[in-house]
């Protein structure tokens, strides 16, 4: 099998860090996880572009669609999910509304607020982008037979549990 980016990275840097604890195996895993993360982020951007969305539009629609109440949220909830300021979410929602991807309706419970709803067009574009993104992910993981993918998921879960415990609580 050909040498990958992580192996070249470790070979290039190993001898530069003789005065610190440099673990090849940990560095290889960290670099590979980062590289795979970059691949999936790029696949997401390309999927959005292919259906005519900007990355932030896709991300906002995605945050709106994967909720317990798919396609419906308050602006503040979306701002928290996306980790953007109230002004930032207003700008995003303005753009999506002008494009006909969401609509704002007065809240049924609080007349001072609005509810954001994905339009049929917004849901359609999001679904099309999700299909493209999903294909890119399937292409990546096709490198593993089902048994190896199951093993990878078990191993990644162990790391995710540690990372989740160290992460600040989600709203």
C-alpha positions as CSV (number, residue, x, y, z in Angstrom):
1,X,0.0,0.0,0.0
2,X,1.3,3.5,-0.8
3,X,2.5,5.8,1.9
4,X,-0.2,8.3,3.0
5,X,0.0,11.9,4.0
6,X,0.3,11.1,7.8
7,X,3.3,8.8,7.3
8,X,5.1,11.4,5.2
9,X,4.2,14.0,7.9
10,X,5.6,11.9,10.8
11,X,8.7,10.9,8.9
12,X,9.4,14.6,8.1
13,X,8.9,15.8,11.7
14,X,9.9,12.9,13.9
15,X,13.6,13.9,14.2
16,X,12.8,17.6,14.8
17,X,11.1,16.8,18.1
18,X,13.8,14.9,19.9
19,X,13.4,17.1,23.0
20,X,9.7,16.4,23.5
21,X,7.6,13.3,23.8
22,X,6.6,12.5,20.2
23,X,4.5,9.4,19.8
24,X,4.4,8.3,16.1
25,X,1.2,6.2,16.5
26,X,-0.6,9.1,18.2
27,X,0.6,11.6,15.7
28,X,-0.4,9.3,12.8
29,X,-3.9,8.9,14.2
30,X,-4.3,12.6,14.9
31,X,-3.1,13.6,11.4
32,X,-5.3,11.0,9.7
33,X,-8.4,12.1,11.7
34,X,-7.7,15.7,10.7
35,X,-7.3,14.8,7.1
36,X,-10.5,12.8,7.0
37,X,-12.3,15.7,8.7
38,X,-11.0,18.0,6.0
39,X,-12.2,15.6,3.3
40,X,-15.7,15.5,4.8
41,X,-15.8,19.3,5.2
42,X,-14.8,19.8,1.6
43,X,-17.3,17.2,0.4
44,X,-20.0,19.2,2.3
45,X,-18.9,22.4,0.7
46,X,-18.9,20.8,-2.8
47,X,-22.3,19.3,-2.2
48,X,-23.7,22.7,-1.3
49,X,-22.1,24.4,-4.3
50,X,-23.4,21.7,-6.7
51,X,-27.0,22.4,-5.6
52,X,-26.5,26.2,-5.7
53,X,-26.1,26.9,-2.0
54,X,-23.3,28.7,-0.2
55,X,-21.7,26.7,2.6
56,X,-23.3,28.9,5.3
57,X,-26.7,28.4,3.7
58,X,-26.3,24.7,3.7
59,X,-25.1,24.7,7.3
60,X,-28.0,26.8,8.4
61,X,-30.6,24.6,6.6
62,X,-28.8,21.6,8.0
63,X,-29.1,22.9,11.6
64,X,-32.8,23.7,10.9
65,X,-33.5,20.2,9.5
66,X,-31.8,17.9,12.0
67,X,-33.6,19.2,15.0
68,X,-36.2,17.4,17.2
69,X,-38.7,19.6,15.2
70,X,-37.3,19.2,11.7
71,X,-37.6,22.3,9.6
72,X,-38.7,24.5,12.5
73,X,-36.8,26.6,15.1
74,X,-36.5,29.9,16.8
75,X,-33.7,32.1,15.6
76,X,-32.0,32.0,19.0
77,X,-32.0,28.2,18.9
78,X,-30.3,28.2,15.5
79,X,-27.8,30.8,16.7
80,X,-26.8,28.5,19.6
81,X,-26.6,25.4,17.5
82,X,-24.4,27.2,14.9
83,X,-22.4,29.1,17.5
84,X,-23.1,32.5,15.7
85,X,-24.1,35.8,17.2
86,X,-27.7,37.0,17.1
87,X,-26.7,39.5,14.4
88,X,-25.0,36.7,12.5
89,X,-28.0,34.5,12.5
90,X,-30.2,37.4,11.4
91,X,-28.0,38.0,8.4
92,X,-28.0,34.3,7.5
93,X,-31.8,34.1,7.9
94,X,-32.3,37.3,5.8
95,X,-30.3,35.6,2.9
96,X,-32.2,32.4,3.2
97,X,-35.5,34.1,3.3
98,X,-34.7,36.2,0.2
99,X,-33.7,33.0,-1.6
100,X,-37.0,31.4,-0.7
101,X,-35.4,28.7,1.4
102,X,-37.0,29.6,4.7
103,X,-39.9,31.7,5.9
104,X,-40.4,33.6,9.1
105,X,-43.8,33.3,10.8
106,X,-45.0,34.9,14.0
107,X,-44.6,32.6,17.0
108,X,-47.8,31.0,18.1
109,X,-46.7,31.3,21.8
110,X,-44.9,34.7,21.9
111,X,-46.0,37.5,19.6
112,X,-42.6,39.2,20.1
113,X,-40.8,36.4,18.4
114,X,-40.8,34.5,15.1
115,X,-40.5,30.9,14.1
116,X,-38.2,29.9,11.2
117,X,-39.5,27.3,8.9
118,X,-37.8,25.6,5.9
119,X,-39.8,26.0,2.7
120,X,-40.4,23.1,0.3
121,X,-37.6,24.6,-1.9
122,X,-35.2,24.8,1.1
123,X,-35.9,21.2,2.1
124,X,-35.4,20.0,-1.5
125,X,-32.0,21.8,-1.8
126,X,-30.9,20.5,1.6
127,X,-31.9,16.9,0.7
128,X,-30.1,17.1,-2.7
129,X,-27.0,18.4,-0.9
130,X,-27.3,15.6,1.7
131,X,-27.5,13.0,-1.0
132,X,-24.3,14.3,-2.6
133,X,-22.6,14.6,0.8
134,X,-23.7,11.1,1.6
135,X,-22.3,9.7,-1.6
136,X,-18.9,11.3,-0.9
137,X,-18.9,9.7,2.6
138,X,-19.9,6.3,1.2
139,X,-17.1,6.6,-1.4
140,X,-14.6,7.3,1.5
141,X,-15.8,4.4,3.7
142,X,-16.0,2.0,0.7
143,X,-12.3,1.4,1.5
144,X,-13.4,-0.6,4.5
145,X,-15.3,-3.9,4.4
146,X,-18.3,-3.9,6.8
147,X,-16.4,-5.7,9.6
148,X,-13.5,-3.2,9.6
149,X,-16.0,-0.3,9.5
150,X,-17.7,-1.7,12.6
151,X,-14.3,-2.0,14.3
152,X,-13.5,1.5,13.3
153,X,-16.7,2.8,14.8
154,X,-16.1,0.9,18.1
155,X,-12.7,2.5,18.3
156,X,-13.8,6.0,17.4
157,X,-16.6,5.7,19.9
158,X,-14.0,5.2,22.7
159,X,-12.2,8.4,21.6
160,X,-15.5,10.3,21.2
161,X,-16.5,9.5,24.8
162,X,-13.3,11.1,26.0
163,X,-13.7,14.1,23.7
164,X,-17.3,14.5,24.7
165,X,-16.4,14.5,28.4
166,X,-13.8,17.2,27.9
167,X,-16.0,19.4,25.7
168,X,-18.0,22.2,27.2
169,X,-21.7,21.4,27.7
170,X,-24.0,22.0,24.7
171,X,-27.0,24.3,25.1
